[in-house]
Amino acid sequence: MDDSELTDVLEDAGLSPYQAEAYVALLGLGTASATDIADSCDVPDPRIYDVLRDLESKGYIETFQQDSLTARARNPEVVLEDLRARSSKYLDAAETIEERWDQPAISDHEVSIVKRFETVISRARELIEEAQNQIQVGVNPEQFYAVESALREAHDRGVNIKLSICTGPDQQIPSIDELEGACTEARHREIPAPFFVLVDRTWTCFAPHAHSVNEYGVLVKDRTHTYIFHWFFLTCLWEIWETIHTERTPETPTTYVDLRHAVRDIEPLLNEGASIEAVVSGYVTDTNEEVELRGHITGVEYTGSNIGRTDPVPLAQLAGQISATLETDDRTYEIGGWGAVLEEIEAVEVTIVGVRYE
């Protein structure tokens, strides 16, 4: 770094142009009179005394009387400490600017576009760690390992986790041992897919698959938008793909976090005359009050029920309005699914605790 560049840096660090020039000149001279310092730089003779006093007050130099006012540079420890502190502030500011540019602040209802995939996966881990009810995940094997620990913690909390492992030609799916304890059910999609995490019907983290020409991510906090992403998950990442791991057994109660899947399984049982006991957790649609109801499901209705019947009912036939009737000891409730507005209860979870044939 030459004298001119060093002078510029010292000015950036808070010295005036005259102070910076005098200090650089004195570094080269070692010890010099005020007159010699002025001759070695562009500081006018009448100003040199004030400039030297100011540099002394800042701790850069010391002055003493020897025939005339004489100065020498002090041990640069104070100067270096100041410069390093300023450098650290600049680095912190640079990192903060980069972070805020990559990851804008998230408001209560917002769709944010970010430029780095690392931002998306980091936010996904945070949301998984905060999940309370349900998580839907679509990842390739590498991405699965990136969020695996957060998924295991959520699973230990009792969160229902549907995991779609999406692989390309040269990718191996995780072993069953690795999937156990990280999800409630896993399916294998044999085609690459976007990175996808949907948490508690509220948050979505999405990024194009690795072969996309554009790198960006979408962070969504809005129940209406996440409902659209939910259908993307059902139709593209879940419905038609092979189940490779499930915790469901004939002995355990069957829990559904989507009323459509519950209705598809319940309807044939009702047609056979079964009595179905269930616990429904959700919200009162008018007040958003949390409720848990226990009773018997006595009927189901959905918009596509009059279409030609097949077994099982295709998901497309369940895409419209759907509801179930729950009779408790006190009264009868109409139960709706995600985003219910016409029914009394929006179901978050439906658990079948008993099926009896009379």
matplotlib code that plots the C-alpha trace (Angstrom):
import matplotlib.pyplot as plt

x = [0.0, 1.6, 1.4, -1.7, -3.6, -2.6, -3.7, -7.1, -7.6, -6.8, -9.3, -11.9, -10.9, -11.8, -8.7, -9.0, -7.0, -4.3, -4.1, -3.7, -1.0, 1.0, 0.8, 2.0, 4.8, 5.9, 5.9, 8.5, 10.5, 10.5, 11.2, 10.9, 10.3, 6.9, 8.6, 10.1, 6.8, 5.1, 7.8, 7.2, 3.5, 0.8, -0.1, 0.4, 2.9, 0.4, -1.8, 0.8, 0.9, -2.9, -2.8, 0.0, -1.9, -5.0, -3.0, -1.5, -5.0, -6.1, -3.1, -1.4, 1.8, 3.6, 5.2, 8.0, 10.0, 13.5, 14.7, 11.3, 8.1, 9.2, 7.0, 7.3, 4.9, 3.7, 3.8, 1.0, -0.9, -3.6, -3.9, -4.0, -6.6, -8.8, -8.3, -9.1, -12.2, -13.4, -12.6, -14.6, -17.6, -17.3, -17.2, -20.2, -22.1, -21.2, -22.5, -25.7, -26.3, -25.8, -28.0, -30.8, -30.6, -30.7, -33.4, -35.9, -37.8, -40.9, -44.1, -47.3, -48.6, -46.0, -44.6, -40.8, -38.4, -34.8, -31.8, -30.0, -31.1, -29.2, -31.7, -34.6, -33.3, -32.2, -35.7, -37.2, -35.2, -36.4, -40.0, -39.7, -38.3, -41.4, -44.0, -46.9, -49.3, -48.1, -45.3, -45.3, -41.8, -40.5, -36.7, -33.9, -31.7, -29.1, -31.8, -33.3, -30.0, -29.9, -33.2, -33.2, -32.3, -35.1, -37.6, -36.6, -37.1, -40.5, -41.4, -40.5, -43.0, -45.8, -45.9, -47.4, -44.8, -45.4, -42.1, -41.6, -38.1, -37.5, -34.6, -32.8, -31.2, -28.0, -29.5, -30.1, -33.0, -32.2, -32.5, -35.6, -33.5, -32.8, -36.4, -37.7, -38.1, -37.9, -41.4, -44.8, -45.0, -42.5, -43.1, -40.6, -41.0, -38.6, -38.3, -36.4, -38.7, -38.4, -37.4, -40.7, -41.6, -45.1, -45.6, -48.9, -50.9, -49.3, -45.7, -44.3, -40.6, -40.1, -37.1, -36.7, -35.0, -31.3, -31.5, -33.4, -31.5, -32.6, -31.6, -34.2, -36.5, -40.0, -41.0, -44.8, -46.7, -50.4, -53.0, -54.5, -51.3, -50.1, -53.4, -52.3, -48.9, -50.7, -52.4, -49.1, -47.7, -50.7, -50.9, -47.2, -45.3, -47.6, -50.7, -49.4, -46.1, -45.1, -45.1, -41.7, -42.2, -45.3, -45.9, -49.5, -50.4, -53.7, -53.3, -52.7, -55.4, -55.3, -54.7, -55.4, -54.3, -56.3, -60.0, -60.0, -57.9, -60.0, -63.3, -61.8, -61.1, -64.2, -66.9, -66.5, -66.7, -69.9, -71.4, -70.7, -72.6, -69.7, -69.9, -66.8, -65.7, -63.3, -61.6, -61.5, -59.1, -59.5, -61.0, -64.5, -64.7, -66.7, -64.4, -61.1, -61.4, -59.5, -61.7, -61.4, -64.5, -65.1, -68.1, -69.2, -68.8, -72.2, -71.9, -69.6, -70.4, -68.3, -68.9, -67.7, -69.8, -72.2, -69.5, -69.0, -67.7, -64.4, -62.6, -60.6, -62.2, -59.7, -58.3, -59.8, -63.3, -62.5, -61.2, -64.4, -66.3, -66.0, -67.4, -68.1, -70.9, -69.8, -72.4, -71.2, -73.1, -74.3, -75.0, -74.1, -71.3, -70.5, -66.7, -64.8, -61.3, -58.5, -60.0, -63.5, -66.0, -69.4, -68.9, -68.8, -65.4, -62.2, -60.5, -56.7, -56.6, -59.0, -58.1, -60.2, -60.2, -62.6, -64.5, -67.3, -69.8, -73.2]
y = [0.0, 3.3, 6.7, 7.8, 4.7, 4.7, 8.3, 7.5, 4.6, 6.9, 9.4, 6.6, 5.8, 9.3, 11.5, 14.8, 15.0, 17.1, 14.9, 11.8, 13.4, 14.6, 11.2, 9.3, 11.8, 11.4, 7.6, 8.0, 10.6, 9.0, 12.1, 15.5, 19.2, 20.7, 22.6, 19.4, 17.6, 20.4, 20.4, 16.6, 16.9, 19.2, 20.7, 24.5, 25.8, 27.9, 24.8, 22.2, 23.0, 22.6, 19.4, 17.9, 18.8, 17.1, 14.0, 13.9, 14.2, 11.2, 9.2, 8.9, 11.0, 12.7, 16.1, 17.7, 20.9, 20.7, 24.1, 24.0, 21.9, 18.3, 15.2, 11.4, 8.7, 6.8, 3.0, 2.2, -0.1, 2.4, 3.2, -0.5, -1.2, 1.6, 0.5, -3.2, -2.2, -0.1, -3.0, -5.4, -3.0, -2.8, -6.6, -6.9, -4.3, -6.2, -9.5, -7.9, -6.3, -9.6, -11.5, -9.0, -9.0, -12.8, -13.2, -10.3, -10.0, -12.2, -10.4, -12.1, -12.6, -12.6, -14.3, -13.7, -14.5, -15.3, -15.9, -18.6, -22.2, -22.2, -19.6, -21.8, -24.9, -23.0, -21.5, -24.9, -26.4, -23.6, -24.1, -27.9, -27.3, -25.2, -27.5, -28.6, -30.7, -31.8, -31.5, -32.4, -32.8, -33.4, -33.7, -35.6, -37.8, -35.1, -32.6, -35.2, -35.6, -31.7, -31.6, -35.1, -34.1, -31.5, -34.0, -36.5, -34.0, -33.1, -36.8, -37.2, -34.4, -36.3, -34.3, -36.2, -36.2, -37.2, -37.6, -37.9, -38.9, -37.8, -39.3, -39.0, -41.9, -42.0, -41.3, -43.9, -43.6, -43.6, -46.9, -47.9, -47.6, -43.9, -43.2, -44.7, -42.0, -39.3, -39.5, -41.1, -42.3, -42.1, -42.6, -42.8, -40.6, -41.8, -38.4, -35.3, -32.7, -29.3, -28.9, -28.7, -28.3, -27.3, -26.9, -26.7, -25.6, -22.1, -22.0, -23.3, -23.4, -24.1, -24.1, -25.5, -28.9, -29.0, -29.1, -25.8, -23.1, -20.5, -20.6, -19.0, -19.9, -19.0, -18.6, -18.4, -17.6, -17.6, -20.3, -19.7, -20.0, -23.0, -24.8, -24.6, -26.0, -28.7, -29.9, -29.8, -32.2, -34.5, -34.8, -34.6, -35.9, -38.3, -39.8, -42.2, -43.1, -46.3, -46.3, -47.4, -46.9, -46.4, -46.5, -47.6, -51.1, -52.9, -52.6, -48.8, -46.1, -44.5, -40.8, -38.5, -35.0, -34.6, -35.2, -36.3, -39.3, -40.1, -39.9, -42.2, -44.9, -44.3, -44.4, -48.1, -48.9, -47.0, -48.7, -52.0, -50.9, -50.2, -48.0, -45.7, -44.0, -41.1, -38.1, -34.9, -32.1, -28.7, -25.3, -23.8, -22.0, -19.0, -18.3, -20.1, -21.7, -25.0, -28.0, -31.7, -33.8, -37.5, -39.3, -41.5, -40.7, -41.4, -40.1, -38.4, -36.1, -34.8, -33.0, -35.8, -38.6, -38.8, -39.5, -43.1, -45.0, -46.8, -48.3, -46.5, -43.2, -41.1, -38.0, -35.8, -36.8, -35.5, -32.1, -30.1, -29.6, -32.5, -33.1, -35.8, -36.0, -36.5, -37.4, -36.8, -37.4, -33.8, -33.0, -33.5, -31.6, -31.1, -31.5, -29.9, -30.1, -27.6, -24.1, -25.1, -22.2, -23.9, -26.6, -25.9, -27.5, -27.4, -30.7, -30.6, -34.2, -37.2, -40.3, -43.5, -45.2, -48.0, -49.7, -52.1, -54.1, -54.7]
z = [0.0, -1.0, 0.9, -1.1, -0.4, 3.3, 3.6, 2.1, 4.5, 7.5, 6.3, 6.1, 9.7, 10.9, 10.3, 8.4, 5.1, 6.8, 9.8, 7.6, 5.5, 8.5, 10.2, 7.1, 6.7, 10.3, 10.0, 7.3, 9.1, 12.5, 14.6, 13.0, 13.7, 12.8, 10.0, 8.5, 8.7, 6.9, 4.2, 3.7, 3.1, 1.8, 5.2, 5.1, 7.6, 9.6, 10.1, 11.1, 14.8, 15.1, 13.1, 15.3, 18.5, 17.2, 16.3, 19.8, 21.4, 19.3, 20.6, 17.2, 18.0, 20.9, 20.8, 22.8, 22.7, 21.2, 19.8, 18.1, 18.4, 17.5, 17.1, 16.8, 16.1, 19.2, 19.5, 16.9, 19.4, 20.0, 16.3, 15.3, 17.9, 16.6, 13.0, 13.8, 15.7, 12.7, 10.4, 12.5, 12.4, 8.6, 8.4, 10.7, 8.6, 5.4, 6.9, 8.2, 4.8, 3.0, 5.5, 5.2, 1.4, 1.3, 3.9, 4.3, 7.5, 7.6, 8.5, 9.7, 6.2, 3.6, 0.5, 0.4, -2.4, -1.3, -3.5, -1.6, -1.1, 2.3, 3.5, 2.6, 4.3, 7.4, 7.7, 7.1, 10.0, 12.3, 11.4, 11.8, 15.3, 16.1, 14.6, 16.8, 14.7, 11.2, 8.7, 5.0, 3.5, 0.0, -0.2, -2.0, 0.2, 0.8, 1.9, 4.1, 6.0, 6.3, 8.2, 9.7, 13.3, 13.3, 12.0, 14.7, 17.4, 16.0, 15.7, 19.4, 20.2, 18.5, 15.3, 12.3, 9.6, 5.9, 4.1, 0.4, -0.7, -4.3, -6.1, -9.4, -11.4, -9.3, -5.8, -3.1, -0.7, 3.0, 4.8, 6.8, 9.9, 9.0, 8.3, 11.5, 14.1, 11.5, 10.1, 10.5, 7.0, 4.0, 0.3, -2.6, -5.7, -8.4, -10.0, -8.8, -7.3, -5.6, -2.0, 0.0, 3.6, 4.9, 8.6, 10.6, 7.6, 7.9, 6.6, 3.3, 2.3, -1.4, -3.8, -7.3, -7.8, -8.2, -12.1, -12.3, -14.2, -11.5, -7.9, -5.6, -2.8, -1.6, 2.0, 2.6, 5.7, 4.7, 5.1, 1.7, -0.2, 1.8, 1.0, -2.7, -1.8, 0.2, -3.0, -4.8, -2.2, -2.3, -6.1, -7.1, -4.1, -2.3, -3.6, -6.4, -4.9, -3.1, 0.7, 2.0, 5.7, 8.0, 11.7, 11.1, 12.3, 12.8, 16.6, 16.8, 16.4, 13.0, 13.0, 10.0, 9.6, 6.4, 6.5, 2.9, 3.6, 6.7, 4.6, 1.9, 4.6, 6.7, 3.9, 3.0, 6.7, 7.1, 4.0, 5.7, 8.8, 11.1, 14.2, 14.1, 17.3, 16.8, 18.5, 16.5, 17.4, 15.6, 15.8, 16.0, 12.6, 13.9, 16.9, 16.2, 19.6, 20.0, 20.7, 21.1, 20.5, 21.1, 19.5, 16.6, 12.9, 11.4, 7.9, 5.3, 2.4, -0.4, -3.7, -6.0, -4.3, -7.2, -9.8, -10.9, -7.8, -7.6, -4.7, -3.3, -4.2, -6.3, -4.6, -7.4, -6.3, -2.8, -4.0, -3.4, -0.2, 2.2, 5.7, 8.3, 10.8, 14.4, 17.1, 20.7, 23.9, 23.8, 20.1, 16.5, 14.7, 11.1, 10.7, 7.8, 6.6, 6.0, 5.5, 6.5, 6.5, 6.1, 8.8, 12.5, 13.1, 11.1, 11.8, 12.4, 13.5, 13.3, 15.3, 14.8, 18.3, 17.6, 14.8, 15.7, 13.6, 15.2]

ax = plt.figure().add_subplot(projection="3d")
ax.plot(x, y, z, "-o")
ax.set_aspect("equal")
plt.show()
